[in-house]
Amino acid sequence: MGLGYVCTIGPLAKKRFAQVRRRDIWFAAPLKFFATVRFEPRNGCDVTEINFYYPLHGSLHDQFRELSGLQQLHLDDTNVEGDLGVLQANTKLERLSMRATRVSGSLKNLQNASRLRHLDLSKTEVSGDVGELTNAELRYLHLSGTKVSGALLPWKEIQDLHLSGTKVQILGPSFLEDFCPRDAQGKWICPFPSLKSFDVSGTPLSTTVERLLRPFLGCGALQGIKAAECNLTGAIPSRLQVDSQGSFRDHTQWPVSQVLRVLDLASNNVTRVEALPAKCQALILAGNPSMDFKTGVLKKAINDKVALDLRNVLFVNTEDTKRLLSIFLCGLSLQSC
């Protein structure tokens, strides 16, 4: 059951909230349409939240501009349409979620929403430069499947960053291009210190696995990296340069290796696996045409019960292939097989 909060404006009686409990409401109507809904008297007249969790119809209405106190708007998986420009004056927004709607417009309309922490516009027609969100205090940003572009920004509080299928520049002009995971004092650092989930699948990275992973080596909270169909090449490395002085560190010393649970590099051109993160629980390499594992890596992965997705992968090392197949077929431990 959906629960919405709207302020009564215009000709309506001055009551604070309307509790929307009917499932047959059409969101296309202006806010005064809610005069047909039973009101519960409250003091004042500030809208704080509008939440719907079931199918609606129609478009965002211009009267949203009058809801100056609006903090949360949740319209996920509805048929709502309209332009983000309607929300340009809602500068107190903290949570805006319109996933899988027909909403369009530019991110520029949200540039003054400095309190914005949760933004989900995935699977919409939204476009614009992600740089317009530079003033936001984002912790959760899902823009997958949109027309958004621009260079990535260093949001220090970001925890979930999903940009799959966009044209956002992860490297290149982004600040990540020359980011070193260890500073001059030898301290591990992370471009997104709170980041837990990072999804850039389907973005045209056209780079190596090493270059993508390097900025995140110092990230001690990052549990999932998804970069399928990104035109990645090369190996999953076991050792990388970590600072501007040319120092290298083994994968066992990377903070990210101790927390990363899921690594999805499906449908790229990854050619070799030299090592796996120590806590890795799932490695997805399906659709990489030719693959080689460093001696002992595949054996360790199976012993550690890592979920391996190797569908449509041609192994260069046929001995590894035979051993993998024999383990799956006989259902015994490595030592018995």
N, C-alpha and C positions, 0 to 999 in steps of 0.2 A: 504494500500500500504506500502510495506516495504521500509525502508531507511537504507542503509549500508554505512559505511565509511571505506575505505581500503587505505593503503599507497601503492603507486606503487613502487615495488622493482624489482630487477633483471634487465631484459632487457627493462622494461617499462620506459616511459618518466618520469622525476622527477616532478611529480605533487602531490599535497598533498592529495586530496580527490577524491574518485569516488562515485558518487551518483547512487545507484543501484535502478532503477525504473522498471526494467523488472520483470515479475512474473514467467519467465520460466528459471531462472538461477539455475544451479545445483551446490550446495555448495561443491561437491566432487572435483571440479577442483582446482588446485593450485591458488594462488592469481593472477598469471599472466593471468589467464583466464579472469580477469576483464579488460584486454586490449580490449575486444570486447565491453566494455561499454563506453559511452561518458563521458569524463572527464571534470571537471570544474577546471581550474587552480587555485591553491592557493600557498602561499609561504611556503617553508619548505617541510618536508616529514615525519611527525609524525602521526601515526594512533592514534586516540583517541577512536572512537566508531565503533562497527559493530552491527547493529540491523536488524533482520529479523522478520517479523510478519506473515509469510505465509509458507506453506509446502515446505521443501527443501529435498534434497537427498544427500547421500554420507557421508563423514567423515571429521573430523577436520584434517587439513593439517599441515605438519611439518613446513611450512613457518610461522605459527603463532609465532614460536620462535623468528622470526626476528622483530616482532611488539613490540619493547621494550617500546613504549609509550602508548600501549593499556590500556584504562581505563574502557571501558564498552563493554561487549559482551552479546548480548541478542538473544537467539535462542529458546525461549520457544515454545513448541508444534510443533516442526519440526521433521523430520525423521533423523536428524543428528546423527551420531554415532562417536565413537572414544574414545581415552583415555585422561584423564585429564593431563597426562604427557606432552602433547603437549603444555600446558599452563604454564609449570613450570618456564619458563623464563619471563613470563608476570607479573612481580612483582609490577607493578603500577596499577593493576586491582583494581577498586573501586566497580564495579557492574558486577556480573557474574550470568546470569540467563539462565538455560538450562532445565527448568521444562518439564517433559514428553517427553524427548528425549531418545535416546539409548546410551547415553554417559556412560562410565564406568571409572574405575581407582580409585586411592586412594586419599583421602584428603591430604595426605602427599605432593602431588604436589603443593598444595596451601599454604604451611607453610611459604613461604617468601612473600606472598601477604599481607603485613602489612597494606595496605590502604583499604583493602576489607571491605566494609560496607554492601553491599547487596549481599547475596548468596542464590540462589534458585536452588537446584539440586534435588528437590522432583520428585518422580516417575522416577528415573533413576537407573542405575546399579552401582552407585558409592558406594564405601566401605571405610573402614579405620577408624581411631580413631578421634573422634571429637576434641580431645586434640591437634591435629595438627593445629588447628585454633587459638591457644592461642595468636598469635601475631596480629591477625586481629582486626580491630575496628568495629566489627559487630553491626549493628542496625537491620538487617533483616536477619534471618536465617531459611530457609525452607529446611529440609532434609527428610520430610515425605516420607515413602515408599522406602527408600534406605536401604543399608546393613551397614550403619554406626553404630559404637558402641563407647565404651569409656565412660568416666565420664564427666558430665556437667561442664562447666567453668563459672566463674563469669564475663561475659561480662557486663560492667557497662552501656554501651550505647544501649544495645539490646532492641528493641521495639516489634518485632514479633519473637517468638521462637516456631517453629512447628517441632516436632520430632515424630509424630505419626507413628507407625509401624516400628520403628527402635529398636535397642538394646542399645541405649544410656542409661546409668545408671543415673536416675534422683536423686535417693537417694542412700543409700548404700555407695560406695566409693566416691560419689559426695560430694562437699563442703556443700551441703544443708542438709546433714544428721544431723548435730548438730547445724544448724543455728538457732539463737534466734532472733525473730523479734523486740525485744527491747534490747538496749545496757545497760551497767552498769549505765548510767546516766538517764535511763528511756525514752530514745528517740526511737521512732519507726524507724526501718531500714528495707531495702528491699534488697535482694540479687541481684535483677535486677531493679534499681530505675526507669528506663524508660519503663519497660515492660508493654505492653498493651494487648497482645494476647499470650496465652500459650496453646499449644496443644501437649499432650503426649498420645493421644488415641491409644490403641493397643500396648502400651509398657508394658512389664511384671513387673509392679510395685510390686504386691503382698504385699500390706501394707494396713493400715487403711486410711480412709478419713482424720482423724485428722492429721495423720503424713504427709500426702501430703500437706494439706492446711497450716499447721503451719508456714513454712518458708515464706509464702507469706502474712501473716496477716498485715505486715507493708507496703505493696505495694500500694501506693496511685494513681497509674496510671493504674493498671491492670483491664481491662474491661471484659476479657473472659478467662475462664479456661475450657479446654476440656480434660477429662480423662475417656473416654468411653472404655470399654473392657480392663481394667487394673488390674483386679482381686483385686479391692478395697473392703474392708469390713468395717462394723461398721456404725456409725452415722455421719450425717452432724452436727457438734457440735454448741453449743451456747456459750461455754466458754472453753478457752484453756490456758495452761501455756505459758507465753510469754517471759520469761527470765530465766537465769541460777540460779536465786535466788528462783525460784519456785512460782513467782507471777502469778496470773491468771487475765484475762480480759474478760469481756463479749463481745459478738459479735458486739454490738452497738458501742464499742470503737475501733474496728479494723479499720484502714484506708482503707483496701481493701473492707470492707463492704459498704463503702460510694461510691464506684466506680464500683464494679463488676456488670456487666449487664447479663452475660450468664455463667451458671454453668452446664456443661454437664457431668453427671456421669452415663450414660446409660450402660446397660449390665455389671453391676458389682454385688456386693452383699451388697449394701447399705441397711441397715435395719431400719433406723430411721432418721427423719428430725426434729431436735430440734429447728432450727431457719433458716431463710433465710437472705442473705445480704440485707441491707436496700434498695438498689437501684436495686435489681435483677429484670430483665424483662423476663428471660426465665430460667426455671429449667427443665432439661431433665433427667428423671429417668427411661425411658422405659427399660424393660428387667431386672429390678432388681426383683428377685422372690418374696420377702416378704417385705412389707413396713409398717411403722407406722409413723404417724405425731404427734408431741407433741400437746397437746390441744391448740387450737387457731391458730396454724401455718398455717394450710390449709385454714382456714377461712380468715386469713389476706392475704394470697397469692391470693385468688380469689377476695377479695375486692380491692387489689392493681393491679388487672388485669395482674398478672404474667402468662406468657404462660407456662402451665404445660404439659409435655409429660409423661404420666403415663401408656402408653400402656404396656400390658402384665405384670402388677404389681398386685400382690395379697395383699390386705390390711389386716393387722392384726386387726386394729380397724374398725369393720364393720360399726359402726355409722358414721365415717368419710366417708366411701365409699358411704353409702346411701345419705348422705348430698351432697357430691360432685356430684353424679349422678342426684339428684333432682334439683340442681342448673343448671346443664347443660341442663336438660330436660325442666324445666319450664321457663328458660331464665329470671328469676327475680333476684332481689338482695337477699343477704343473709337474710336481715331482713324480706322480704316478703315470702321467701321460708321456 
